[in-house]
Amino acid sequence: MDKLIYLAMTGAKHLLMRQDTLANNLANANTSGFRSQAIAFRSAPVLGEGSPTRAFAVESTPRADFAPGPIQQTGRDLDIAVSGRGWIAVQGLDGTEGYTRAGSLRVDASGMLQTADGLPVLGDGGPIVIPQDHRVTIAADGTVTATPIQPPVRAATPVGRIKLVNPPEEALRRGADGLFRPADGPAPLDEAVRLIPGAIEGSNVNVAEAMIGIIATARQFELQMKMLQNADTNARSASQILSANG
């Protein structure tokens, strides 16, 4: 009886967490470079004196789906998509280095190259700054060049090179800010990573699977509630039988 109650109680709790994860995936179905998240559960015994029959449902290590998203050609100079495996290095809000696949870039009023979320894109020596009144182009190897818009026309000048990395996927962890980071610190530059200029990578969320998962999770939650109700009914019946025999 105890085992049924604990499993149903904690199972219902974690199903609500899974529902939140699926809803977040669905909400980011149109977010550039988004990687869907998956959660798995397992049962674990409760350790301690007097509780050998009790078990919890616990969450296994959350993982991200690193399958590539669809590439969409835009023709925009500041749009880039990573070809195959690899990541774009950016500076997070906490000042640390993080990695993203979202390649819809912009230049702010101070000339800093940023993501659509306002995070500075990192180059060889830190954030990349674009001179005023210059047109920006980005090469497949991440080299950023600036060409004057106003006359006199001068040759394009390299202003930096986007740091492209390719750490092992199993070592990456998604932070609360949505950026991925290796557990052992910043990854080194990887010369083999290439970009697709004038394109962005879409989200890899499968909308149909996410919606089916939400429906299935809701049904599983109802099942956990029924299990709790059955456990309560059985406990009441057992108490009545014991009282009658007493």
CYANA upper distance limits for C-alpha pairs under 8 A (distance plus 0.5 A):
  1 MET  CA      5 ILE  CA      6.84
  1 MET  CA    231 ALA  CA      6.99
  1 MET  CA    235 ALA  CA      8.28
  2 ASP  CA      6 TYR  CA      6.69
  2 ASP  CA     53 THR  CA      6.97
  2 ASP  CA     54 ARG  CA      6.20
  3 LYS  CA      7 LEU  CA      6.52
  3 LYS  CA     53 THR  CA      6.05
  3 LYS  CA     54 ARG  CA      4.87
  3 LYS  CA     55 ALA  CA      6.12
  4 LEU  CA      8 ALA  CA      6.51
  4 LEU  CA     54 ARG  CA      8.49
  4 LEU  CA    227 MET  CA      7.91
  4 LEU  CA    228 LEU  CA      8.09
  4 LEU  CA    231 ALA  CA      7.47
  5 ILE  CA      9 MET  CA      6.44
  5 ILE  CA    227 MET  CA      8.14
  5 ILE  CA    228 LEU  CA      6.43
  5 ILE  CA    231 ALA  CA      7.00
  6 TYR  CA     10 THR  CA      6.56
  6 TYR  CA     54 ARG  CA      6.85
  6 TYR  CA     55 ALA  CA      6.51
  6 TYR  CA     56 PHE  CA      6.27
  6 TYR  CA     57 ALA  CA      8.40
  7 LEU  CA     11 GLY  CA      6.14
  7 LEU  CA     43 SER  CA      8.12
  7 LEU  CA     54 ARG  CA      8.44
  7 LEU  CA     55 ALA  CA      6.49
  7 LEU  CA     56 PHE  CA      5.68
  7 LEU  CA     57 ALA  CA      6.12
  8 ALA  CA     12 ALA  CA      6.51
  8 ALA  CA    224 GLN  CA      5.49
  8 ALA  CA    225 MET  CA      7.63
  8 ALA  CA    227 MET  CA      6.84
  8 ALA  CA    228 LEU  CA      6.67
  9 MET  CA     13 LYS  CA      6.98
  9 MET  CA    224 GLN  CA      7.73
  9 MET  CA    228 LEU  CA      7.73
 10 THR  CA     14 HIS  CA      6.75
 10 THR  CA     56 PHE  CA      6.44
 10 THR  CA     57 ALA  CA      5.79
 10 THR  CA     58 VAL  CA      7.92
 11 GLY  CA     15 LEU  CA      6.58
 11 GLY  CA     56 PHE  CA      8.14
 11 GLY  CA     57 ALA  CA      5.75
 11 GLY  CA     58 VAL  CA      8.28
 11 GLY  CA    221 PHE  CA      8.39
 11 GLY  CA    224 GLN  CA      7.35
 12 ALA  CA     16 LEU  CA      6.94
 12 ALA  CA    221 PHE  CA      5.94
 12 ALA  CA    224 GLN  CA      6.28
 12 ALA  CA    225 MET  CA      7.81
 13 LYS  CA     17 MET  CA      7.23
 14 HIS  CA     18 ARG  CA      6.71
 14 HIS  CA     57 ALA  CA      8.03
 14 HIS  CA     58 VAL  CA      7.88
 14 HIS  CA     59 GLU  CA      7.61
 15 LEU  CA     19 GLN  CA      6.60
 15 LEU  CA    217 THR  CA      6.86
 15 LEU  CA    218 ALA  CA      8.50
 15 LEU  CA    220 GLN  CA      8.09
 15 LEU  CA    221 PHE  CA      6.79
 16 LEU  CA     20 ASP  CA      6.86
 16 LEU  CA    221 PHE  CA      8.17
 17 MET  CA     21 THR  CA      6.89
 18 ARG  CA     22 LEU  CA      6.70
 18 ARG  CA     39 ILE  CA      7.02
 18 ARG  CA    217 THR  CA      8.00
 19 GLN  CA     23 ALA  CA      6.58
 19 GLN  CA    214 ILE  CA      6.50
 19 GLN  CA    217 THR  CA      6.97
 19 GLN  CA    218 ALA  CA      8.24
 20 ASP  CA     24 ASN  CA      6.61
 21 THR  CA     25 ASN  CA      6.73
 21 THR  CA     37 GLN  CA      7.35
 21 THR  CA     38 ALA  CA      7.96
 21 THR  CA     39 ILE  CA      8.34
 22 LEU  CA     26 LEU  CA      6.70
 22 LEU  CA     37 GLN  CA      8.30
 22 LEU  CA    210 ALA  CA      6.37
 22 LEU  CA    211 MET  CA      8.40
 22 LEU  CA    213 GLY  CA      7.54
 22 LEU  CA    214 ILE  CA      6.85
 23 ALA  CA     27 ALA  CA      6.61
 23 ALA  CA    210 ALA  CA      8.15
 23 ALA  CA    214 ILE  CA      7.87
 24 ASN  CA     28 ASN  CA      6.83
 25 ASN  CA     29 ALA  CA      6.89
 25 ASN  CA     36 SER  CA      6.05
 25 ASN  CA     37 GLN  CA      7.33
 25 ASN  CA    205 VAL  CA      6.89
 25 ASN  CA    210 ALA  CA      7.64
 26 LEU  CA    205 VAL  CA      7.51
 26 LEU  CA    207 VAL  CA      6.74
 26 LEU  CA    210 ALA  CA      6.69
 26 LEU  CA    211 MET  CA      8.06
 28 ASN  CA     34 PHE  CA      7.29
 28 ASN  CA    203 SER  CA      7.63
 28 ASN  CA    205 VAL  CA      8.01
 29 ALA  CA     34 PHE  CA      8.21
 29 ALA  CA    203 SER  CA      6.11
 29 ALA  CA    204 ASN  CA      7.86
 29 ALA  CA    205 VAL  CA      5.87
 29 ALA  CA    206 ASN  CA      8.04
 29 ALA  CA    207 VAL  CA      7.24
 30 ASN  CA    202 GLY  CA      7.18
 30 ASN  CA    203 SER  CA      6.37
 31 THR  CA    202 GLY  CA      7.05
 31 THR  CA    203 SER  CA      6.05
 32 SER  CA    101 ARG  CA      7.98
 32 SER  CA    102 ALA  CA      5.55
 32 SER  CA    103 GLY  CA      7.78
 32 SER  CA    104 SER  CA      8.03
 32 SER  CA    200 ILE  CA      7.42
 32 SER  CA    201 GLU  CA      6.31
 32 SER  CA    202 GLY  CA      5.10
 32 SER  CA    203 SER  CA      5.92
 33 GLY  CA     69 GLY  CA      7.43
 33 GLY  CA    100 THR  CA      7.63
 33 GLY  CA    101 ARG  CA      5.04
 33 GLY  CA    102 ALA  CA      4.81
 33 GLY  CA    103 GLY  CA      7.79
 33 GLY  CA    200 ILE  CA      8.23
 33 GLY  CA    201 GLU  CA      5.81
 33 GLY  CA    202 GLY  CA      5.78
 33 GLY  CA    203 SER  CA      5.60
 33 GLY  CA    204 ASN  CA      8.00
 34 PHE  CA    101 ARG  CA      7.72
 34 PHE  CA    102 ALA  CA      7.66
 34 PHE  CA    202 GLY  CA      7.62
 34 PHE  CA    203 SER  CA      5.09
 34 PHE  CA    204 ASN  CA      6.97
 34 PHE  CA    205 VAL  CA      8.15
 35 ARG  CA     64 ALA  CA      6.74
 35 ARG  CA     65 ASP  CA      6.33
 35 ARG  CA     66 PHE  CA      6.72
 35 ARG  CA     67 ALA  CA      8.31
 35 ARG  CA    203 SER  CA      6.92
 35 ARG  CA    204 ASN  CA      6.40
 35 ARG  CA    205 VAL  CA      7.50
 36 SER  CA     64 ALA  CA      6.28
 36 SER  CA     65 ASP  CA      5.93
 36 SER  CA     66 PHE  CA      8.37
 36 SER  CA    203 SER  CA      8.35
 36 SER  CA    204 ASN  CA      6.99
 36 SER  CA    205 VAL  CA      5.98
 37 GLN  CA     62 PRO  CA      7.66
 37 GLN  CA     63 ARG  CA      6.42
 37 GLN  CA     64 ALA  CA      4.91
 37 GLN  CA     65 ASP  CA      6.55
 38 ALA  CA     62 PRO  CA      6.58
 38 ALA  CA     63 ARG  CA      6.03
 38 ALA  CA     64 ALA  CA      6.50
 38 ALA  CA     65 ASP  CA      7.63
 39 ILE  CA     59 GLU  CA      7.55
 39 ILE  CA     60 SER  CA      7.37
 39 ILE  CA     61 THR  CA      7.78
 39 ILE  CA     62 PRO  CA      5.50
 39 ILE  CA     63 ARG  CA      7.18
 40 ALA  CA     59 GLU  CA      6.54
 40 ALA  CA     60 SER  CA      5.85
 40 ALA  CA     61 THR  CA      7.94
 40 ALA  CA     62 PRO  CA      7.56
 41 PHE  CA     57 ALA  CA      7.08
 41 PHE  CA     58 VAL  CA      6.12
 41 PHE  CA     59 GLU  CA      5.06
 41 PHE  CA     60 SER  CA      5.83
 42 ARG  CA     57 ALA  CA      6.18
 42 ARG  CA     58 VAL  CA      6.06
 42 ARG  CA     59 GLU  CA      7.01
 42 ARG  CA     60 SER  CA      7.17
 43 SER  CA     55 ALA  CA      6.94
 43 SER  CA     56 PHE  CA      6.05
 43 SER  CA     57 ALA  CA      4.95
 43 SER  CA     58 VAL  CA      6.46
 44 ALA  CA     55 ALA  CA      5.95
 44 ALA  CA     56 PHE  CA      5.80
 44 ALA  CA     57 ALA  CA      6.81
 44 ALA  CA     58 VAL  CA      7.19
 45 PRO  CA     52 PRO  CA      7.87
 45 PRO  CA     53 THR  CA      8.33
 45 PRO  CA     54 ARG  CA      6.66
 45 PRO  CA     55 ALA  CA      4.66
 45 PRO  CA     56 PHE  CA      6.71
 46 VAL  CA     51 SER  CA      6.98
 46 VAL  CA     52 PRO  CA      7.38
 46 VAL  CA     54 ARG  CA      6.15
 46 VAL  CA     55 ALA  CA      5.70
 46 VAL  CA     56 PHE  CA      7.15
 47 LEU  CA     51 SER  CA      7.34
 47 LEU  CA     52 PRO  CA      7.65
 48 GLY  CA     52 PRO  CA      7.97
 63 ARG  CA    173 ARG  CA      8.48
 64 ALA  CA    174 ARG  CA      8.33
 65 ASP  CA    204 ASN  CA      8.43
 66 PHE  CA    169 GLU  CA      8.03
 67 ALA  CA    204 ASN  CA      7.13
 68 PRO  CA     84 GLY  CA      7.79
 68 PRO  CA    201 GLU  CA      8.43
 68 PRO  CA    204 ASN  CA      6.68
 69 GLY  CA    201 GLU  CA      6.23
 69 GLY  CA    202 GLY  CA      5.57
 69 GLY  CA    203 SER  CA      5.72
 69 GLY  CA    204 ASN  CA      4.76
 69 GLY  CA    205 VAL  CA      8.45
 70 PRO  CA    201 GLU  CA      6.14
 70 PRO  CA    202 GLY  CA      5.70
 70 PRO  CA    203 SER  CA      7.72
 70 PRO  CA    204 ASN  CA      7.69
 71 ILE  CA     81 ALA  CA      7.69
 71 ILE  CA    199 ALA  CA      7.12
 71 ILE  CA    200 ILE  CA      6.32
 71 ILE  CA    201 GLU  CA      5.02
 71 ILE  CA    202 GLY  CA      6.71
 72 GLN  CA    199 ALA  CA      5.94
 72 GLN  CA    200 ILE  CA      5.91
 72 GLN  CA    201 GLU  CA      6.63
 72 GLN  CA    202 GLY  CA      7.51
 73 GLN  CA    198 GLY  CA      6.63
 73 GLN  CA    199 ALA  CA      4.75
 73 GLN  CA    200 ILE  CA      7.13
 74 THR  CA     79 ASP  CA      7.76
 74 THR  CA    198 GLY  CA      5.97
 74 THR  CA    199 ALA  CA      5.59
 74 THR  CA    200 ILE  CA      7.71
 75 GLY  CA     79 ASP  CA      8.11
 75 GLY  CA    197 PRO  CA      8.36
 75 GLY  CA    198 GLY  CA      4.79
 75 GLY  CA    199 ALA  CA      6.98
 76 ARG  CA    198 GLY  CA      5.39
 76 ARG  CA    199 ALA  CA      7.76
 77 ASP  CA    136 VAL  CA      7.18
 77 ASP  CA    137 THR  CA      6.11
 77 ASP  CA    138 ILE  CA      7.53
 77 ASP  CA    197 PRO  CA      7.50
 77 ASP  CA    198 GLY  CA      6.01
 78 LEU  CA    104 SER  CA      7.03
 78 LEU  CA    105 LEU  CA      5.76
 78 LEU  CA    106 ARG  CA      6.86
 78 LEU  CA    136 VAL  CA      7.62
 78 LEU  CA    137 THR  CA      7.43
 78 LEU  CA    138 ILE  CA      7.64
 78 LEU  CA    197 PRO  CA      8.29
 78 LEU  CA    198 GLY  CA      7.39
 79 ASP  CA    103 GLY  CA      6.12
 79 ASP  CA    104 SER  CA      5.19
 79 ASP  CA    105 LEU  CA      6.37
 79 ASP  CA    197 PRO  CA      6.75
 79 ASP  CA    198 GLY  CA      5.43
 79 ASP  CA    199 ALA  CA      5.82
 79 ASP  CA    200 ILE  CA      6.35
 80 ILE  CA    103 GLY  CA      5.26
 80 ILE  CA    104 SER  CA      6.97
 80 ILE  CA    105 LEU  CA      8.20
 80 ILE  CA    138 ILE  CA      8.31
 80 ILE  CA    195 LEU  CA      6.73
 80 ILE  CA    196 ILE  CA      6.08
 80 ILE  CA    197 PRO  CA      5.20
 80 ILE  CA    198 GLY  CA      6.17
 80 ILE  CA    199 ALA  CA      5.60
 80 ILE  CA    200 ILE  CA      5.87
 80 ILE  CA    201 GLU  CA      8.50
 81 ALA  CA    101 ARG  CA      7.63
 81 ALA  CA    102 ALA  CA      8.03
 81 ALA  CA    103 GLY  CA      6.05
 81 ALA  CA    195 LEU  CA      6.01
 81 ALA  CA    196 ILE  CA      5.52
 81 ALA  CA    197 PRO  CA      7.17
 81 ALA  CA    198 GLY  CA      8.35
 81 ALA  CA    199 ALA  CA      6.01
 81 ALA  CA    200 ILE  CA      5.07
 81 ALA  CA    201 GLU  CA      5.85
 82 VAL  CA     86 GLY  CA      6.90
 82 VAL  CA     87 TRP  CA      7.33
 82 VAL  CA     88 ILE  CA      8.27
 82 VAL  CA    101 ARG  CA      7.22
 82 VAL  CA    103 GLY  CA      8.34
 82 VAL  CA    193 VAL  CA      8.00
 82 VAL  CA    194 ARG  CA      6.65
 82 VAL  CA    195 LEU  CA      5.04
 82 VAL  CA    196 ILE  CA      6.64
 82 VAL  CA    201 GLU  CA      7.96
 83 SER  CA    193 VAL  CA      7.77
 83 SER  CA    194 ARG  CA      6.05
 83 SER  CA    195 LEU  CA      5.83
 83 SER  CA    196 ILE  CA      6.59
 84 GLY  CA    193 VAL  CA      8.37
 84 GLY  CA    194 ARG  CA      8.37
 85 ARG  CA    166 ASN  CA      7.13
 85 ARG  CA    193 VAL  CA      7.61
 86 GLY  CA    164 LEU  CA      7.19
 86 GLY  CA    165 VAL  CA      6.03
 86 GLY  CA    166 ASN  CA      4.84
 86 GLY  CA    167 PRO  CA      8.04
 86 GLY  CA    193 VAL  CA      6.30
 86 GLY  CA    194 ARG  CA      8.45
 87 TRP  CA     99 TYR  CA      6.12
 87 TRP  CA    100 THR  CA      6.13
 87 TRP  CA    101 ARG  CA      6.14
 87 TRP  CA    164 LEU  CA      6.16
 87 TRP  CA    165 VAL  CA      5.78
 87 TRP  CA    166 ASN  CA      6.57
 88 ILE  CA     99 TYR  CA      5.92
 88 ILE  CA    100 THR  CA      5.85
 88 ILE  CA    101 ARG  CA      6.54
 88 ILE  CA    102 ALA  CA      8.46
 88 ILE  CA    103 GLY  CA      8.35
 88 ILE  CA    121 VAL  CA      8.22
 88 ILE  CA    162 ILE  CA      7.77
 88 ILE  CA    163 LYS  CA      6.84
 88 ILE  CA    164 LEU  CA      5.55
 88 ILE  CA    165 VAL  CA      7.15
 89 ALA  CA     97 GLU  CA      7.14
 89 ALA  CA     98 GLY  CA      6.31
 89 ALA  CA     99 TYR  CA      5.21
 89 ALA  CA    100 THR  CA      7.18
 89 ALA  CA    121 VAL  CA      6.79
 89 ALA  CA    122 LEU  CA      6.07
 89 ALA  CA    123 GLY  CA      8.36
 89 ALA  CA    162 ILE  CA      7.85
 89 ALA  CA    163 LYS  CA      6.02
 89 ALA  CA    164 LEU  CA      6.64
 89 ALA  CA    165 VAL  CA      7.59
 90 VAL  CA     97 GLU  CA      6.36
 90 VAL  CA     98 GLY  CA      5.96
 90 VAL  CA     99 TYR  CA      6.47
 90 VAL  CA    100 THR  CA      7.80
 90 VAL  CA    119 LEU  CA      6.81
 90 VAL  CA    120 PRO  CA      6.11
 90 VAL  CA    121 VAL  CA      4.91
 90 VAL  CA    122 LEU  CA      5.55
 91 GLN  CA     95 GLY  CA      6.23
 91 GLN  CA     96 THR  CA      6.22
 91 GLN  CA     97 GLU  CA      5.32
 91 GLN  CA     98 GLY  CA      6.55
 91 GLN  CA    119 LEU  CA      6.41
 91 GLN  CA    120 PRO  CA      5.91
 91 GLN  CA    121 VAL  CA      6.98
 91 GLN  CA    122 LEU  CA      7.04
 91 GLN  CA    127 PRO  CA      8.32
 92 GLY  CA     96 THR  CA      5.95
 92 GLY  CA     97 GLU  CA      6.56
 92 GLY  CA     98 GLY  CA      6.56
 92 GLY  CA    119 LEU  CA      6.70
 92 GLY  CA    120 PRO  CA      8.27
 92 GLY  CA    177 ASP  CA      8.19
 92 GLY  CA    179 LEU  CA      8.15
 93 LEU  CA    119 LEU  CA      7.67
 97 GLU  CA    181 ARG  CA      8.11
 97 GLU  CA    186 PRO  CA      7.02
 98 GLY  CA    179 LEU  CA      5.94
 98 GLY  CA    180 PHE  CA      6.18
 98 GLY  CA    181 ARG  CA      5.88
 98 GLY  CA    186 PRO  CA      8.22
 99 TYR  CA    179 LEU  CA      5.97
 99 TYR  CA    180 PHE  CA      5.58
 99 TYR  CA    181 ARG  CA      6.83
100 THR  CA    179 LEU  CA      6.29
100 THR  CA    180 PHE  CA      7.10
101 ARG  CA    201 GLU  CA      7.77
102 ALA  CA    115 THR  CA      7.84
102 ALA  CA    200 ILE  CA      7.79
102 ALA  CA    201 GLU  CA      7.46
103 GLY  CA    115 THR  CA      7.38
103 GLY  CA    200 ILE  CA      6.20
103 GLY  CA    201 GLU  CA      7.71
104 SER  CA    115 THR  CA      6.65
104 SER  CA    116 ALA  CA      6.40
104 SER  CA    200 ILE  CA      6.93
105 LEU  CA    113 LEU  CA      7.41
105 LEU  CA    114 GLN  CA      6.06
105 LEU  CA    115 THR  CA      4.97
105 LEU  CA    116 ALA  CA      6.09
106 ARG  CA    113 LEU  CA      6.37
106 ARG  CA    114 GLN  CA      5.85
106 ARG  CA    115 THR  CA      6.63
106 ARG  CA    116 ALA  CA      6.93
107 VAL  CA    111 GLY  CA      6.00
107 VAL  CA    112 MET  CA      5.94
107 VAL  CA    113 LEU  CA      5.15
107 VAL  CA    114 GLN  CA      6.48
107 VAL  CA    130 ILE  CA      7.94
108 ASP  CA    112 MET  CA      6.03
108 ASP  CA    113 LEU  CA      7.28
108 ASP  CA    114 GLN  CA      7.62
110 SER  CA    129 VAL  CA      8.43
111 GLY  CA    129 VAL  CA      5.75
111 GLY  CA    130 ILE  CA      5.26
111 GLY  CA    131 PRO  CA      6.62
111 GLY  CA    132 GLN  CA      6.94
112 MET  CA    120 PRO  CA      7.29
112 MET  CA    127 PRO  CA      7.56
112 MET  CA    128 ILE  CA      6.42
112 MET  CA    129 VAL  CA      4.85
112 MET  CA    130 ILE  CA      6.53
113 LEU  CA    120 PRO  CA      6.44
113 LEU  CA    121 VAL  CA      6.27
113 LEU  CA    127 PRO  CA      7.78
113 LEU  CA    128 ILE  CA      6.13
113 LEU  CA    129 VAL  CA      6.47
113 LEU  CA    130 ILE  CA      7.34
114 GLN  CA    118 GLY  CA      5.82
114 GLN  CA    119 LEU  CA      5.66
114 GLN  CA    120 PRO  CA      4.84
114 GLN  CA    121 VAL  CA      5.72
115 THR  CA    119 LEU  CA      5.75
115 THR  CA    120 PRO  CA      7.05
115 THR  CA    121 VAL  CA      7.22
120 PRO  CA    127 PRO  CA      6.25
120 PRO  CA    128 ILE  CA      8.02
121 VAL  CA    127 PRO  CA      6.07
121 VAL  CA    128 ILE  CA      6.87
121 VAL  CA    162 ILE  CA      7.48
122 LEU  CA    126 GLY  CA      5.54
122 LEU  CA    127 PRO  CA      4.91
122 LEU  CA    128 ILE  CA      6.64
122 LEU  CA    162 ILE  CA      6.44
122 LEU  CA    163 LYS  CA      6.41
123 GLY  CA    127 PRO  CA      6.25
123 GLY  CA    128 ILE  CA      6.29
123 GLY  CA    160 GLY  CA      6.45
123 GLY  CA    161 ARG  CA      5.58
123 GLY  CA    162 ILE  CA      4.88
123 GLY  CA    163 LYS  CA      5.40
124 ASP  CA    160 GLY  CA      7.27
124 ASP  CA    161 ARG  CA      6.62
124 ASP  CA    162 ILE  CA      7.52
124 ASP  CA    163 LYS  CA      6.85
128 ILE  CA    159 VAL  CA      7.69
128 ILE  CA    160 GLY  CA      6.58
128 ILE  CA    161 ARG  CA      8.37
128 ILE  CA    162 ILE  CA      8.30
129 VAL  CA    159 VAL  CA      7.74
130 ILE  CA    134 HIS  CA      7.75
130 ILE  CA    136 VAL  CA      8.21
130 ILE  CA    146 ALA  CA      7.42
130 ILE  CA    159 VAL  CA      7.35
131 PRO  CA    146 ALA  CA      7.88
133 ASP  CA    148 PRO  CA      6.60
133 ASP  CA    149 ILE  CA      6.19
133 ASP  CA    150 GLN  CA      7.49
134 HIS  CA    146 ALA  CA      5.98
134 HIS  CA    147 THR  CA      5.57
134 HIS  CA    148 PRO  CA      4.80
134 HIS  CA    149 ILE  CA      5.75
135 ARG  CA    146 ALA  CA      5.90
135 ARG  CA    147 THR  CA      5.50
135 ARG  CA    148 PRO  CA      6.70
135 ARG  CA    149 ILE  CA      6.64
136 VAL  CA    144 VAL  CA      7.38
136 VAL  CA    145 THR  CA      6.28
136 VAL  CA    146 ALA  CA      5.23
136 VAL  CA    147 THR  CA      7.06
137 THR  CA    144 VAL  CA      6.40
137 THR  CA    145 THR  CA      5.95
137 THR  CA    146 ALA  CA      7.10
138 ILE  CA    142 GLY  CA      6.50
138 ILE  CA    143 THR  CA      6.18
138 ILE  CA    144 VAL  CA      5.15
138 ILE  CA    145 THR  CA      6.96
138 ILE  CA    197 PRO  CA      6.90
139 ALA  CA    143 THR  CA      5.73
139 ALA  CA    144 VAL  CA      7.10
139 ALA  CA    195 LEU  CA      7.83
139 ALA  CA    197 PRO  CA      7.05
140 ALA  CA    194 ARG  CA      5.86
140 ALA  CA    195 LEU  CA      4.97
140 ALA  CA    196 ILE  CA      6.41
140 ALA  CA    197 PRO  CA      6.89
141 ASP  CA    161 ARG  CA      8.36
141 ASP  CA    191 GLU  CA      8.08
141 ASP  CA    193 VAL  CA      7.72
141 ASP  CA    194 ARG  CA      5.85
141 ASP  CA    195 LEU  CA      6.79
142 GLY  CA    161 ARG  CA      5.68
142 GLY  CA    162 ILE  CA      5.29
142 GLY  CA    163 LYS  CA      7.67
142 GLY  CA    164 LEU  CA      7.81
142 GLY  CA    194 ARG  CA      7.84
142 GLY  CA    195 LEU  CA      7.18
143 THR  CA    158 PRO  CA      7.37
143 THR  CA    159 VAL  CA      8.40
143 THR  CA    160 GLY  CA      6.53
143 THR  CA    161 ARG  CA      4.62
143 THR  CA    162 ILE  CA      6.77
144 VAL  CA    158 PRO  CA      6.21
144 VAL  CA    159 VAL  CA      6.30
144 VAL  CA    160 GLY  CA      5.85
144 VAL  CA    161 ARG  CA      6.01
144 VAL  CA    162 ILE  CA      7.65
145 THR  CA    156 ALA  CA      6.53
145 THR  CA    157 THR  CA      5.76
145 THR  CA    158 PRO  CA      4.58
145 THR  CA    159 VAL  CA      6.06
145 THR  CA    160 GLY  CA      7.76
146 ALA  CA    156 ALA  CA      5.91
146 ALA  CA    157 THR  CA      5.81
146 ALA  CA    158 PRO  CA      6.80
146 ALA  CA    159 VAL  CA      7.16
147 THR  CA    154 ARG  CA      7.56
147 THR  CA    155 ALA  CA      7.07
147 THR  CA    156 ALA  CA      4.93
147 THR  CA    157 THR  CA      6.99
148 PRO  CA    153 VAL  CA      6.80
148 PRO  CA    154 ARG  CA      7.02
148 PRO  CA    156 ALA  CA      7.94
149 ILE  CA    153 VAL  CA      7.85
163 LYS  CA    189 LEU  CA      6.49
164 LEU  CA    189 LEU  CA      6.16
164 LEU  CA    190 ASP  CA      6.43
164 LEU  CA    191 GLU  CA      7.99
164 LEU  CA    193 VAL  CA      6.72
164 LEU  CA    194 ARG  CA      8.45
165 VAL  CA    187 ALA  CA      6.77
165 VAL  CA    188 PRO  CA      6.68
165 VAL  CA    189 LEU  CA      5.48
165 VAL  CA    190 ASP  CA      5.40
165 VAL  CA    193 VAL  CA      7.39
166 ASN  CA    187 ALA  CA      7.89
166 ASN  CA    189 LEU  CA      8.27
166 ASN  CA    190 ASP  CA      6.68
166 ASN  CA    193 VAL  CA      7.64
167 PRO  CA    171 ALA  CA      7.76
167 PRO  CA    172 LEU  CA      7.98
167 PRO  CA    182 PRO  CA      7.65
167 PRO  CA    187 ALA  CA      6.49
168 PRO  CA    172 LEU  CA      7.47
171 ALA  CA    182 PRO  CA      5.74
171 ALA  CA    183 ALA  CA      6.55
172 LEU  CA    180 PHE  CA      6.37
172 LEU  CA    181 ARG  CA      5.78
172 LEU  CA    182 PRO  CA      4.92
172 LEU  CA    183 ALA  CA      7.03
173 ARG  CA    180 PHE  CA      5.84
173 ARG  CA    181 ARG  CA      5.94
173 ARG  CA    182 PRO  CA      6.68
173 ARG  CA    183 ALA  CA      7.45
174 ARG  CA    178 GLY  CA      6.44
174 ARG  CA    179 LEU  CA      6.17
174 ARG  CA    180 PHE  CA      4.91
174 ARG  CA    181 ARG  CA      7.05
175 GLY  CA    179 LEU  CA      5.99
175 GLY  CA    180 PHE  CA      6.56
175 GLY  CA    181 ARG  CA      7.79
181 ARG  CA    185 GLY  CA      7.79
181 ARG  CA    186 PRO  CA      7.62
182 PRO  CA    186 PRO  CA      7.06
182 PRO  CA    187 ALA  CA      7.61
196 ILE  CA    200 ILE  CA      8.50
205 VAL  CA    210 ALA  CA      8.06
206 ASN  CA    210 ALA  CA      6.69
207 VAL  CA    211 MET  CA      6.71
208 ALA  CA    212 ILE  CA      6.70
209 GLU  CA    213 GLY  CA      6.47
210 ALA  CA    214 ILE  CA      6.75
211 MET  CA    215 ILE  CA      6.93
212 ILE  CA    216 ALA  CA      6.63
213 GLY  CA    217 THR  CA      6.47
214 ILE  CA    218 ALA  CA      6.76
215 ILE  CA    219 ARG  CA      6.95
216 ALA  CA    220 GLN  CA      6.73
217 THR  CA    221 PHE  CA      6.63
218 ALA  CA    222 GLU  CA      6.91
219 ARG  CA    223 LEU  CA      6.85
220 GLN  CA    224 GLN  CA      6.85
221 PHE  CA    225 MET  CA      6.90
222 GLU  CA    226 LYS  CA      6.81
223 LEU  CA    227 MET  CA      6.74
224 GLN  CA    228 LEU  CA      6.87
225 MET  CA    229 GLN  CA      6.81
226 LYS  CA    230 ASN  CA      6.60
227 MET  CA    231 ALA  CA      6.63
228 LEU  CA    232 ASP  CA      6.72
229 GLN  CA    233 THR  CA      6.69
230 ASN  CA    234 ASN  CA      6.57
231 ALA  CA    235 ALA  CA      6.60
232 ASP  CA    236 ARG  CA      6.76
233 THR  CA    237 SER  CA      6.71
234 ASN  CA    238 ALA  CA      6.60
235 ALA  CA    239 SER  CA      6.72
236 ARG  CA    240 GLN  CA      6.78
237 SER  CA    241 ILE  CA      6.77
238 ALA  CA    242 LEU  CA      6.65
239 SER  CA    243 SER  CA      6.53
240 GLN  CA    244 ALA  CA      6.59
241 ILE  CA    245 ASN  CA      6.70
242 LEU  CA    246 GLY  CA      6.56
